[in-house]
Amino acid sequence: MKFYTIKLPRFLGGIVKAMLGTFTKDS
């Protein structure tokens, strides 16, 4: 469980960063 709590937020953070990057590029 500890492994997931450490790994998941970082993974989600990367997705959010990528999405924000594409949004800023489009606009």
Long-range contacts (C-beta under 8 A, 24 or more apart in sequence): none
